[in-house]
């Protein structure tokens, strides 16, 4: 009797489904529709609204909220492309992304190899120590690094360099090996750029280490043993066994951290607001200053739209030609 009841219920559901004007594919679309709408509300709508503002002459917050701005077409984009500060900011931003990414990859791979080596004791505690920086708020870490890069003679790094000079002088070292302290880490263009990159690497390397360590643990030990039997040295084993196995995760982590670096705002703003003389103004800082300092909300929106376009193109090219999209859409 129970089986007949179940059969009746199943047949009833079948008749109900047949009576509805939806196919199985339509039901799938309906089920994902709430998520798509939620995503659109919080992601796509702000981008479209930002694009709309970039087409107006909005010059203060009231004109943005109250709708008092007038459409001027692509005038903000024409002004942007003619502004030398835009090209300075864009060049500095991409240089910041490239330099910090290279350093992050080399540092993270080196630390991950160390933490995964069979002869290293206490790897569990070392892995825990590596991810400690992730537990601190970004603004706290950046403020601490700003203090360490202080221009003052008795700032942390200037003090270390002063002690280094004293030690090298005691060895009668040539002046070529000495530093001219105090160094204006925040008042010189390339000194400040170095400070930006150092802080960015510190903030991002734990994430990359976690990804790479996980990838290294999936490399079969038998492959290394077979390579050792064939006479391969440590460097050759890394090049032929380890590197191909971790290439995908390293590329994945690199894409994410590069996109994050492109959007970096706190480091330059907290350190010296993109100085000196706006020479280290990253693209987000540039857009923020145009809106808040100069009340050019339309121009600022155009700057951010261009930034979004660059990030989108970068991620598409990296994923498409980096092999991360292999197998997607093959079903």
C-alpha positions as CSV (number, residue, x, y, z in Angstrom):
1,X,0.0,0.0,0.0
2,X,2.9,2.3,0.8
3,X,4.5,1.6,-2.6
4,X,1.2,2.4,-4.4
5,X,1.0,5.7,-2.4
6,X,4.5,6.6,-3.6
7,X,3.6,5.7,-7.2
8,X,0.6,8.0,-7.0
9,X,2.6,10.9,-5.7
10,X,5.3,10.5,-8.4
11,X,2.6,10.3,-11.1
12,X,1.0,13.4,-9.6
13,X,4.3,15.3,-9.7
14,X,4.8,14.2,-13.3
15,X,1.4,15.5,-14.4
16,X,2.0,18.8,-12.5
17,X,5.4,19.3,-14.3
18,X,3.9,18.4,-17.6
19,X,1.1,20.9,-17.1
20,X,3.5,23.8,-16.3
21,X,4.9,25.7,-19.3
22,X,8.5,25.1,-18.3
23,X,11.1,22.6,-19.5
24,X,13.8,21.1,-17.4
25,X,16.2,23.7,-18.8
26,X,13.8,26.5,-17.8
27,X,13.6,25.1,-14.3
28,X,17.4,25.3,-14.0
29,X,17.3,28.9,-15.2
30,X,14.6,29.8,-12.7
31,X,16.6,28.2,-9.8
32,X,19.7,30.3,-10.6
33,X,17.7,33.5,-11.3
34,X,17.6,34.7,-7.6
35,X,21.4,34.4,-7.4
36,X,21.8,36.3,-10.7
37,X,19.5,39.1,-9.6
38,X,21.4,39.4,-6.3
39,X,24.7,39.5,-8.1
40,X,23.4,42.1,-10.5
41,X,22.1,44.3,-7.7
42,X,25.4,44.4,-5.9
43,X,27.9,44.2,-8.7
44,X,26.5,45.1,-12.1
45,X,24.2,47.9,-11.1
46,X,27.0,50.0,-9.4
47,X,29.2,49.5,-12.5
48,X,26.5,50.7,-14.9
49,X,25.6,53.6,-12.6
50,X,29.3,54.5,-12.4
51,X,29.4,54.4,-16.2
52,X,26.4,56.7,-16.3
53,X,28.1,59.2,-14.0
54,X,31.2,59.1,-16.2
55,X,29.0,60.5,-19.1
56,X,27.9,63.5,-17.0
57,X,29.5,66.7,-15.8
58,X,28.8,65.9,-12.1
59,X,31.0,68.1,-9.9
60,X,29.7,67.5,-6.4
61,X,27.9,64.7,-4.5
62,X,24.5,66.5,-4.7
63,X,24.6,66.5,-8.5
64,X,25.3,62.7,-8.4
65,X,22.5,61.9,-5.9
66,X,20.0,64.5,-6.9
67,X,20.4,64.0,-10.7
68,X,21.3,67.6,-11.4
69,X,24.2,66.7,-13.7
70,X,24.0,66.9,-17.5
71,X,25.0,64.4,-20.0
72,X,28.2,65.3,-21.9
73,X,28.9,62.1,-23.7
74,X,32.5,61.0,-23.8
75,X,33.9,64.4,-22.8
76,X,35.3,63.1,-19.5
77,X,37.1,60.3,-21.4
78,X,38.6,62.7,-23.9
79,X,39.8,64.9,-21.0
80,X,41.2,61.9,-19.2
81,X,43.2,60.7,-22.2
82,X,44.6,64.2,-22.6
83,X,45.7,64.5,-19.0
84,X,49.4,63.6,-18.5
85,X,48.6,62.7,-14.9
86,X,46.5,59.9,-16.1
87,X,49.3,58.3,-18.0
88,X,51.7,58.8,-15.1
89,X,49.3,57.2,-12.8
90,X,48.6,54.3,-15.2
91,X,52.3,53.6,-15.8
92,X,53.1,53.8,-12.1
93,X,50.2,51.4,-11.3
94,X,51.2,48.8,-13.9
95,X,54.9,49.0,-12.7
96,X,53.7,48.6,-9.1
97,X,51.7,45.5,-10.1
98,X,54.5,44.0,-12.2
99,X,57.4,44.5,-9.7
100,X,55.3,43.4,-6.6
101,X,54.0,40.3,-8.5
102,X,57.4,39.1,-9.5
103,X,58.7,39.5,-5.9
104,X,55.6,37.9,-4.5
105,X,55.9,34.8,-6.7
106,X,59.6,34.3,-6.0
107,X,59.3,34.8,-2.3
108,X,56.1,32.6,-2.0
109,X,57.6,29.8,-4.1
110,X,60.8,29.8,-2.0
111,X,59.0,29.8,1.3
112,X,56.6,27.1,0.1
113,X,59.4,24.9,-1.0
114,X,61.1,25.4,2.4
115,X,57.9,24.6,4.3
116,X,57.3,21.4,2.2
117,X,60.9,20.0,2.4
118,X,61.1,16.7,4.1
119,X,64.2,17.7,6.1
120,X,62.7,20.8,7.6
121,X,61.6,20.3,11.2
122,X,58.6,22.1,12.7
123,X,56.9,22.7,9.4
124,X,53.4,22.8,11.0
125,X,54.4,25.7,13.3
126,X,56.2,27.5,10.5
127,X,53.2,27.3,8.3
128,X,51.1,28.8,11.1
129,X,53.6,31.6,11.5
130,X,53.6,32.4,7.8
131,X,49.9,33.1,7.7
132,X,50.0,35.4,10.8
133,X,50.0,38.6,8.7
134,X,46.6,37.6,7.3
135,X,45.1,38.0,10.8
136,X,45.9,41.7,11.1
137,X,43.7,44.4,9.6
138,X,45.2,45.9,6.5
139,X,45.2,49.4,7.8
140,X,47.0,48.3,11.0
141,X,49.8,46.6,9.0
142,X,50.2,49.5,6.6
143,X,50.4,52.0,9.4
144,X,53.1,50.0,11.1
145,X,55.1,49.8,7.8
146,X,54.7,53.5,7.4
147,X,56.3,54.0,10.8
148,X,59.1,51.7,9.8
149,X,59.8,53.7,6.6
150,X,59.8,57.0,8.5
151,X,62.1,59.7,7.0
152,X,63.4,60.5,10.5
153,X,67.0,59.6,11.3
154,X,65.9,57.3,14.1
155,X,63.2,55.6,12.1
156,X,63.4,51.8,12.1
157,X,65.1,51.3,8.7
158,X,67.2,54.4,8.9
159,X,68.5,53.1,12.3
160,X,69.3,49.7,10.8
161,X,71.1,51.3,7.9
162,X,73.0,53.6,10.3
163,X,74.2,50.5,12.3
164,X,75.2,48.9,9.0
165,X,77.3,51.9,8.1
166,X,79.0,51.8,11.5
167,X,79.8,48.1,11.1
168,X,81.1,48.5,7.6
169,X,83.2,51.6,8.5
170,X,84.8,49.6,11.2
171,X,85.9,47.2,8.5
172,X,87.3,50.1,6.4
173,X,84.8,49.4,3.7
174,X,84.7,51.8,0.7
175,X,82.0,54.5,0.7
176,X,80.4,52.8,-2.3
177,X,79.0,50.2,0.2
178,X,77.7,52.7,2.6
179,X,74.2,54.4,2.7
180,X,73.6,58.1,2.9
181,X,71.3,58.2,5.9
182,X,68.7,59.3,6.7
183,X,67.0,58.1,3.6
184,X,63.7,59.9,2.7
185,X,61.7,56.7,2.1
186,X,58.5,58.7,1.9
187,X,59.8,61.9,0.3
188,X,61.6,60.5,-2.8
189,X,59.7,59.1,-5.7
190,X,61.5,55.8,-6.1
191,X,62.2,55.4,-2.4
192,X,58.5,55.7,-1.8
193,X,57.8,53.3,-4.6
194,X,60.1,50.8,-3.0
195,X,58.2,51.2,0.3
196,X,54.9,50.6,-1.5
197,X,56.2,47.4,-3.1
198,X,57.7,46.1,0.1
199,X,54.5,46.6,2.0
200,X,52.4,45.1,-0.8
201,X,54.6,42.0,-0.9
202,X,54.2,41.6,2.9
203,X,50.4,41.8,2.7
204,X,50.0,39.3,-0.2
205,X,52.7,36.6,0.2
206,X,50.9,34.6,2.9
207,X,48.0,33.9,0.5
208,X,50.3,32.8,-2.2
209,X,52.3,30.6,0.2
210,X,49.1,28.8,1.2
211,X,48.1,28.1,-2.4
212,X,51.6,26.9,-3.4
213,X,52.1,24.7,-0.3
214,X,48.8,23.0,-1.0
215,X,49.9,22.4,-4.6
216,X,53.2,21.0,-3.6
217,X,51.6,18.5,-1.3
218,X,49.7,17.1,-4.3
219,X,52.9,16.4,-6.2
220,X,53.5,12.6,-6.0
221,X,56.7,11.7,-4.2
222,X,57.2,8.9,-6.7
223,X,57.8,11.4,-9.4
224,X,60.7,12.9,-7.5
225,X,62.1,9.5,-6.7
226,X,62.0,8.5,-10.3
227,X,63.8,11.7,-11.3
228,X,66.4,11.0,-8.7
229,X,66.9,7.5,-10.1
230,X,67.5,9.0,-13.5
231,X,70.2,11.2,-12.0
232,X,68.3,14.5,-11.9
233,X,69.6,17.1,-9.5
234,X,67.5,19.3,-7.3
235,X,67.3,22.2,-9.8
236,X,66.4,19.8,-12.6
237,X,63.7,18.1,-10.5
238,X,62.2,21.5,-9.7
239,X,62.2,22.5,-13.4
240,X,60.8,19.2,-14.7
241,X,58.6,17.8,-11.9
242,X,57.7,20.5,-9.4
243,X,57.2,23.5,-11.6
244,X,54.8,21.9,-14.1
245,X,52.7,20.6,-11.2
246,X,52.3,23.9,-9.4
247,X,52.1,26.1,-12.5
248,X,48.3,26.3,-12.5
249,X,47.9,27.2,-8.8
250,X,50.8,29.8,-9.0
251,X,49.1,31.4,-12.0
252,X,45.7,31.4,-10.3
253,X,47.2,33.1,-7.2
254,X,49.2,35.5,-9.3
255,X,46.1,36.7,-11.2
256,X,44.2,37.3,-8.0
257,X,47.0,39.2,-6.3
258,X,47.8,41.2,-9.4
259,X,44.2,42.3,-9.6
260,X,44.2,43.2,-6.0
261,X,47.5,45.2,-6.4
262,X,46.0,47.1,-9.3
263,X,43.2,48.3,-6.9
264,X,45.6,49.2,-4.1
265,X,44.5,52.4,-2.3
266,X,45.5,52.2,1.3
267,X,49.3,51.8,0.9
268,X,49.9,55.0,-1.2
269,X,47.3,57.0,0.6
270,X,48.5,56.2,4.2
271,X,52.2,56.5,3.3
272,X,52.2,59.8,1.5
273,X,49.0,60.2,-0.5
274,X,50.7,59.1,-3.7
275,X,53.5,61.6,-3.4
276,X,55.8,63.3,-3.7
277,X,54.0,65.7,-6.0
278,X,51.5,62.9,-7.2
279,X,54.4,61.0,-8.9
280,X,53.4,57.7,-7.2
281,X,49.7,58.2,-7.5
282,X,48.1,54.8,-8.3
283,X,45.0,54.8,-10.5
284,X,42.6,54.4,-7.6
285,X,44.2,57.2,-5.6
286,X,44.0,59.3,-8.8
287,X,40.3,58.7,-9.1
288,X,39.7,59.3,-5.4
289,X,41.6,62.6,-5.5
290,X,39.7,63.9,-8.5
291,X,36.4,63.3,-6.8
292,X,37.1,64.3,-3.2
293,X,39.7,67.0,-3.6
294,X,38.8,68.5,-7.0
295,X,35.1,67.7,-7.0
296,X,35.3,66.2,-10.5
297,X,32.9,63.2,-9.9
298,X,32.3,62.7,-13.6
299,X,36.0,62.6,-14.4
300,X,36.6,60.3,-11.4
301,X,34.0,57.9,-12.6
302,X,35.6,57.8,-16.0
303,X,39.0,57.0,-14.3
304,X,37.4,54.1,-12.4
305,X,35.6,52.8,-15.4
306,X,38.9,52.7,-17.3
307,X,40.5,50.9,-14.3
308,X,37.7,48.3,-14.3
309,X,38.2,47.8,-18.0
310,X,41.9,47.2,-17.6
311,X,41.4,44.8,-14.7
312,X,38.8,42.9,-16.7
313,X,41.0,42.6,-19.8
314,X,44.0,41.6,-17.7
315,X,42.0,38.8,-16.0
316,X,40.4,37.6,-19.3
317,X,43.8,37.4,-21.0
318,X,45.5,35.7,-18.1
319,X,42.7,33.1,-17.7
320,X,42.2,32.6,-21.4
321,X,45.8,32.2,-22.4
322,X,47.1,30.9,-19.1
323,X,45.2,27.6,-19.5
324,X,43.0,28.1,-16.4
325,X,39.8,27.8,-18.5
326,X,40.7,24.4,-20.0
327,X,37.8,22.1,-19.9
328,X,35.2,24.8,-19.2
329,X,32.2,24.5,-21.6
330,X,33.3,21.2,-23.0
331,X,30.3,19.3,-21.8
